[in-house]
């Protein structure tokens, strides 16, 4: 192994996608769902757009052909170790899709089983692992019950829902979820990918996208819709300690969206009298974003300018999206950030949000010689 | 009521008679070439330059009303009837009593002192 490059910041990866072993899910399902799941009727699936790269990277397998993201030991050895990830948030593949199935009881049961697999098969294996606690958002009472069931488990550090939704996340319909999350001191996160799946409605406000390219690019529309809804509906006044994490929704759209929102608010303030300051101020206080897929303008200086247009040091958190096709490595992600921002973005903002220990855990795979390099 | 609200050299321009304006009404007047909105706010006369600081719209031709007061999410409390002017172009609300925009107190409409002498209302321009 080549010697480690010295690094003066921690790396906390806020978006990693392991897959639960589908054979394990029925072990945590009651009947009739256990038999149903085993029969292959697992949930709404995906829309099925064509991505020639595949969604999971072709190289995310060992030389023996084992899929790295399906095995907690392999994930530690082949991803956390080489990239020196101090902590990583596991967002299990498929959970946001299962969560928007049309049958609320089945959706909630499968989601609970996925959470149980995470708690039994993943979190105990590697002390660097943390996980999102998935919920099925279309039945907020069941979702809140799931948060109360596992919300105090130290391995679950946030509540997770898909950004594909029936109605915007600021609406009072979802209050039980936020109430339960803040009761357990958990941020609430959204992740894209279930747009158009299950009962979420079309992939964007104009209808169904035709290609993966169109669908994937347009996912940002979900984020804009949810964010504006959350702020204008006063969710952050009703739940003042709530933190909302927008995972993998892009970054560069945020500053102009905040300008637009603030400008409109000046004239329409009286329709949302509970907002006592420009809406962008609530966003910068309560909302966090993850970096991947960071935009790559032709002129890299333009991205640096965007990062000056909002409080990136307070809001942005590194994410790799491993093992997905469009992931970013830590070194690539750190590139646009100067020394003033780099430590915050690569780890410290996430460490504070998720209340992770100040020191990295000892790496299980490190040899004594490597450990001496630290 | 005879009052000069601020202490400075005055040259009051007569613009209306007492009784021309009922409480809650506005009349556009002209003084030294400026278009000015003269408001009767519950018996007090307030003069505002008819120019919005944002895009120079005729702000005084907008809606004169109350507004929603600070509240909890989902709650609407109406108040300050007759004290708020909303610009017709982008809806910015201004507090007639201070001139300040409700959304941003750093921004304000220009107010003029009003002098009442007998039944003559004059603005100090």
Interface residues (C-beta under 8 A of the other chain):
Chain A: X172 X233 X234 X235 X237 X238 X265 X266 X267 X268 X269 X270 X271 X273 X274 X276 X278
Chain B: X67 X68 X69 X70 X71 X72 X73 X74 X75 X76 X77 X87 X90 X91 X92 X93 X101 X102 X103 X104
